């Protein structure tokens, strides 16, 4: 892990060095490994505090990569909406059908470089499972996951773990849980269990069973 520790002196631009120094002044260390390709989904966990956003934004500026990120459309109204878009935000209508996932996947792959950050809990408050949007999007676009950890106990922002989904929900979620096993939220009682809703598991298995039929058709 120490080989992946980011230090201001090693960064090429003044903006990156400044962002990392601010993180360090807040007591945070940041670890980073090169991404496994030009397209992918960055899963950010846990998300239990408003502090997650500035910590994550400083991390984005420190690595110097143009990560995009998804957030509910209500956050993009008025003047602040322009700021959010400038920072890489993409407004999402949570009531939209799965067609929106296919469109986002197409938009990602149509660009030379696109990594989209998603908080699968969907809220800072407690919920009993993760939202499945990140999973469907990664499979639809056939891109890897980057598992970003915000560890408030160790004050570590880790951008080092990559995973390629298999389509087996239970196995994939077990692999994700293993990465986050020792990660501590600012408010642990609000961190969602790392699992999808049971209906999401059932829907994914049904989709996999239907694949041979679609190929034969």
N, C-alpha and C positions, 0 to 999 in steps of 0.2 A: 504493500500500500504506500509506503514512504516514497517509492520511486515515482508515484503519480501525484505527489504533493505539489501544488502550484505555488510558485514564489514570484513576487512582483518583478524581481530582477530578470527573470527568464521570459517575461512577456514582451512582445514586440512594439506595442503602442502605448502611448501615455494614457489613453482611456482605459485600456485593459489593466494596466498597472494601478491606476487610481481606484478602479472598481475592486480589485483584489485587496488593496490596502484598506479600503473601507470595510470589507468583510473581516479582515484581520483585526482592525480596530474594534469591531463588534465582538471579537473573540472567536471568530469562525476560521476554520481551515477548509481548504477546498482541494479535492482530488479529482483528476480528470485523465481519461484515456481517449485516444482518437476514436472517432465514431466508425462503425463498421460499414459505412456506405453513405451515399448522398441523400438517401431518403429514409425516414423512419418516424416512430412515435416515441416521445420521451414521456414516460410515466413518472409523475412526481408524487411522492408519498413520504410521510403522512402530511395531511393538510388539515390542521386543527386551529390555525391562528392567522390573524391578519399579517403577522410578521413573516409568514411564508412567502408572500409576494415580493417584498423588498429584498429579502435574502436571495430568492430565486432570480430576481432581476439583476442584482449585482453579480451573481454567478454567470448569468447569460452574457453580461457585458465583459466580465473577466475572460471568458474563453474566446470572446470575439467572434462568435458564430451567430447567424441570424435565425435563432430559434423562433418559430411562431408558437402561439399558444391559444387555446380555446377557452372561451368564457361565455357565460349567459349574455344574451343580447341586451338585457336591461342595463348592463354596465357600460354600453357604448353610446349612450345618449348624450347630446349636448357637446360642450367643449371637451369634456373629459373623454368622450368617445374618440375624438381625433387623437388625443394623446395616447390612448390605449392602442389604437391602430398603429401609430408611429412606433410604439414599443414592440410591435409584432403581434398584437391581439387580433383574433378572428372571432367575430360575433356568431353565436350559435343559438338557433331557435330550438329549444329542448322539446317542443311539440312536433318537430318535423319528422317525417317518416324516414325509413331506412334509405330512401332514395338520396337523402342528403349525405349519407355516409359514402355512397358510391360516387357522388359528385365530388366530395372532398378528396377521395382517393384519386380520382382522375386529375384533379387540380394539382395535388401533390406531385404525381408522377410526370406531369406536363412541364415541370420546372427542373432545371439542372440540379438544384439543391433545395431540399425542403424537409426540415424536421419540425414536427408539431408536438408541443408539450401539452399534456392533459393531466388534470388531477382527477383520478377515477372515483374519488369519494363524492365529488360534485358539490360539496358543502363543507364548511368548517365544523358544523355540528355532527353529532353521532348519527350514523346510519348503519344498518345491520349487514351491509354488503357493499361491494364496489359497483358502480355503474359499468355496463358492458360496452360502451361506445368505443373505448380504446381497443378492445379485443376485436370487435367487428371491423374497425377501420384498419388495424394491422393485417388482419387476414385478407380483407378485400383488396388492399393495396399490395399485399405480399411483401411487407417491409419488416425490419427487425424492431424490437423494443430496446430502448435505453431506460434502465431503471434508476431514476434519480432519487437519492435518499437525503432527507432533511433530518439530521440527528441532533436534537437539541441537548441531549445529555452529554455527548462528546463534542458538541459544537462543530460538526463536520457536515459539509455539503459534498456528497459523493456522486460524481458523474462518471462512473467507471464500469458499470455492469450492463452487459448486452445479452439479449435473449431472442431467439427466433421461435415463434409460436408454432406448435405442431397441429393445432386444431382439436387436440384432446384437452378439453377444458380442465378436467381434474389434474392431469399431469402438468399442464402449463401453469395453473394457479399454484400448485405445490412448488414448482421451480421459482415462481415469483416470491412466494412466502419465504423460501430459503434465503433469498437475497436480502429481504427486509427483516429477517429474524431478530437482529440485534439493533434495530433502529428505533429511536425513542422520540415520540412527538412532544411538542411543548405541552399539550394537554392530552395525555395518554388515554384518558377516559373517553375522549371524543374520536379517537382513531378507529376507523371502520375495520372490521375483520377482512382479511385479504381473501375474499371469495366472491363469486358472482351469485346473483339470485338463482334459485333452483330452476326457474322457468328458462333462464338464459342457458343453463347447461342442457336442458331438454331440447330447446330450440336448436342449439348448435349440433347436438347428436342427430337430430332430425335432418338438418341441412347436410351433414356428412353422409347419411344413408341415402339422401336424394341425389347426391352427386353422380353415382354410376348411371342412374336413370336419365339424368340430363345429358350425360355424355352419349348414351345410346340413342337418345332422341336427336 
